Structure formats: structure tokens, C-alpha cells
Amino acid sequence: MESLEEVFQYQLVIRRQTVAQETIEVPLVGKVLKVNVNPGDRVKEGDEICIIESMKMENSILTPVSGAVKEVKVTSGQVVKAGETIAVIEY
Amino acid sequence: MAEWHEYPGGVYKTKEDLYRELKERQEKITQMGDPKILEKRRQTGQLNARERLEYLFDGGDYTEIGMHIKHRTVHFGMDKAWVPAEGVITAFGKVNGRWVVSFSEDFSSMAGTFGEYHGKKETYAIQFAMEKGLPVIGMNDSGGARLHEGMDTLEAYGWLFRMQDLASGVIPQIALLLGPCLGGQAYHPIMQDFLIQARNTGFMGIAGPAFVKTQIGEEISLEELSGWKAHAVKSGQTHVLAEDDKDVINKAKELLAFFPSNNREKPPRIKTEDPPDRLAKELDGIVPDEPFKPFDMKKVITVVVDDGYFFETLGLYARHLITGFARFNGRPVGIVANQPMQAAGMLDINASDKGARFIRFCDLFNIPLVTLVDCPGYIIGSQADWAGILRHGAKMLYAWSDATVPLISIIVRKSYAGAHYGMLDKSIGADFVFAWPTARITIVGADTAASVIFAREIRESENPEETRRKRIREYSEIYENPYVSAERGYTDDVIMPHDTRKYINQALNLLENKFVTPGTCPWKVWRKYSNINL
């Protein structure tokens, strides 16, 4: 159960981050077929970051945000598990 | 001030004074609590508790119940505390012409904190709604438990949770998360059927950041811990995300329009101009030739339903399974569909949880279900197995088997293995199964089958790769089609994609009076409930 002060705080705190990060995670276990981006690349929302082959499908992994690719954690041919980081996008 | 008049038997006031006293009490209560909080709300554009009720009910017109209810605590200054309406306004009125019960927590009235009588008001509102067969809309905006009342507060939570459960499946319950809702209190919106969260002002969690920091040492902001991303994306507890108070209430009305007022009624049918037998030519080209290429199942949905109108629930969570409401020939239906654009459209733990609860809601409220299937199966591998995919995946099987509403399955492409019944087929209870010519209905994909059945032959062959390809092709030609299933009668018919709407509407016409209860059919015997794998 919460203290009143804490609940009041929520109205006062307006966080404004200048740089936000989006971590793109592996949605399902599978094999990375192809990686389309490198660190430093600019990407637009909806661009394909990589393809993961799994469950009889070529799964396109798209970026939900536009920004700059900060990190790429997978390479082609690698077997990945759900929840692993594919890439980090700064926006 | 009213004046007491004496008479030998005691004292009395004049009628004029008594009437004025009522008016004064009403005015004081409806002015609500802390003016500073009310003013802050006005500045930030948030509605206050009474404005929300006015916005919800037709013409701003509602009847309040329990306005004068007051706590009975004396400790810690509570005897002098002014808590108008006990921090929650309970009311009934009409929403789009239909009676609805609602309660709206008032943050200006002692921060909308939940005490014994606050809880009693909410519990009574739900009981009242259940007995009268009316939907409930709860508006959450509360500082949490009123600790001043100790055990009495704790007990009231129990009353509320129990009443919510008793009303669950009798009347639809919609929770609106418009302010904070932290602590044990958060079980309250969670136990309702659907939760709509305001993007920047709705916060929910089992404990807020201060508690988390002192108890387990984790440092995290309220926004990150309890905000919209936490629940609409990560935890799968916010069914619909909305922008602000008005948007939340609008979406609640939109959602409510699909539901009957209680489980004894059929969902309200509306008039539509969209012809029930409209041919949808655009569907004929939608499935790619290559079975490993994705396509957008949402397009299929919006093409087949009335006027392209689809109200998605949990749209940001487990996106490989689409759930939501639409209408066919004016009849509300629940849609469960695989999304091959996301994670192959497979069924995993989150998708199974999402799908099963949706199916059970529709079944409770007599809403027919239509599935659109392109599913390679339940997810496999150590990660999934160790996390309990079997027991979670079983929820879908239980949900379909228990369902008594009209059940229609459209197999668009893959329907393999467990996903065949996980996404509804005849064996698990479907009334109708129709398949597109692109359907591939069989126990496993050809490559898997060939590698099992012909493993030895391939290994010992002079040219293993060629043998493998030959056997895969053979298996695929024999089994990866809709006709084997249709030959056995497991699929009722193979239809052209453009006829899908017509077939669904015809099926719904025929199933209009489907009625299955214990006593009406031999396989439904009395029991408390099935032991679904929770």
C-alpha cells in the first residue's frame, strides 16, 4: 500500500529525457538469417532490422522507432532465444 | 443555522430548515474535496470525479447513490477529516441508452483513499449492478489504502474482491485507469473484464517506487514501473490504451456497445449498410505463394467484418495473436486470429493467456467467436518448455472446449499440430470450419515429418539431400493442403477467400439459437467448473 506523498508525486514529476532508448528484443527462439543494420546507421520506424528464421517462417524484425542504431547484438547464423537483445536504437 | 424549537416532548426544526439542511449537505458534498487538487486538475486538463461521470452518462445525467456515506474512524484526526462522498461517487444512469452502474474515485477527497466505507460503496455498487443485471464501469483514481482505518480497510478490500468475483460472468465489468492505483488495490481493476488506461495519468502496480526501493532496493521511476508501457506492452494487463480522460471514457462506451448488459441477454445487434454477402476480392491476393512469407492478418479482419471496423484488445501485447471485437451483419463477435507478421503467428505462453481469457469472456457473454488461422504451432524449445508452455497452452484448449457460443474457424494458411485445436477446429468444438485453398492442415510441416519418418532412409541414402527433398515434397503433396481434412469432414468446406464474409454470416445466421447448457445436451453434465490450467 502506498504513502500519500508518493502518489502526489506523480503529478509533479514530468520526466523529459532528451535521448531515449528502445531495445529491440528477440520475439521468438530461432536462427538469425540476415542482419540489415550496423551501429551508427539511421533507421526509420518500420525498417527491417533483421530476419529470424523460426517456426517455418522468415520473421521480419522491425524497429518501432526512428533513430540511430547504437548497438547490434546479433550476427547472421546465430541461434537466439526469446528476450535476447537484437539492437538498441537511440531516438 | 437551523434553529431548534422546544416542545414538552423534545425539540424540532421547521420543514424550511430541514429542507435547507439537505440542500446545504448536498452542495457541500458535490463541491468535492481539496480545492487545490481540483484546481490543478482543471489546469492540466484532467477531469474531476464528477465531470467524468457527467461525460460518461447520456446528457451528463446520473443518479447518485450513497452520497452521505461516511467513515466511522476517530483515530489520527479522522474524526475531524472532511471526506466528501467517502472519496468515491457511486451512481447509475444511461450510456448510449442503456442502464449502467458506475463509481468514480475522487482524488480531491482525501486522495480518493480506500477505507472501510469507500470499499463498502464500491462493493455495493457491484452487488447492485449484478442483481439488476447491469454492466459496471469503475473509474480508478486513488491514493491507495487509507491506513488510518487499519483492519477495517483491509477487510473492505476482501469484500470488494469477492463481490467482483461473484459478479464476474454475470455482468460485464470495465475498469478505467485514470489516476494512480497502487498496492493491493490494483487487484480491483485487474479482476474486472477489461482495463482501459490513460497514457500519461494512469498508474497501476502491486507497489509503487517508494515501496519497491525500501523493500527490495530497486530504483525505478513511477512512470517506468507502473505506467502504460508497463501494462499495455509488458505485462498484458491493460487491454486498451487511451490518451486522456475523455478518450478513455469514449473507448469504454465503444467497448460496452459490443456487450450485452448481463449473461442472460444476447449482445446488442445494430443495423449495418454493409451487405452480409459482400464479396471481398482483395482477399484473393493476400496470402503470399511462399509459405514462409508473412502477410498482415489485420487486413483480412478489416476486410471481412462490417464496415472495416475492428476494436482490438491487448493490441500491444503478444501481438502474434490478435484479439478483439467486430460485427458481422450487425452482430457483435469476438475475433481470435494469428498474426504471421509477428513472431511467425505462433502460440506462446503470453498468446495463450491472452487468447484464453478473451475466449472465456466472449463465452460468458454470449458473443460468438470467429478465428482466422495461420499458425505453425505452439512455440517449442527449452525456454518455452521450462516456462510451462504446456500448461499455459492448455488454457486455449480448455477455453475452446468449455465454450458454448457459436464457434467458427477460418483456416487461412497453416494449421499444424497443437495449433490446429489451439486455434479452434471441429475436434475441440467448432460448429463450422472453412478453409481457404491456401490452407495447409496437417499434423506437422513436411520437413519435420520427413526428418522423422524417413530419418534412417535419408541417413543411409547415397544422396541424402536428394532423398530428403523427395520425401519432403511427397509429404507436402499428400498432406499440406485443405482437402485431406475436408475429405474426412473435419473441414466443412474449402472456400475462395472472397467468399469468407458470406460464409461467416451464413454460419452466424444458422447458429443464432445455438444453446448449450447442462441439461440441454448430454455431454454437459453438472459440475462446478473445469479445472483449467491457470
Interface residues (C-beta under 8 A of the other chain):
Chain A: M1 E2 S3 L4 E5 E6 V7 F8 Q9 Y10 Q11 V13 R15 P27 L28 V29 E53 S54 M55 K56 M57 E58 N59 S60 K81 A82
Chain B: K40 T44 A111 T113 G143 G144 A145 L147 P180 L182 G183 G184 Q185 F203 A207 G208 P209 A210 F211 S221 L222 E223 P291 F292 K293 P294 H320 P340 M341 Q342 A343 A344 G345 M346 D348 P376 G377 I379 G381 Q383 A384 K414 Y416 G445 D447
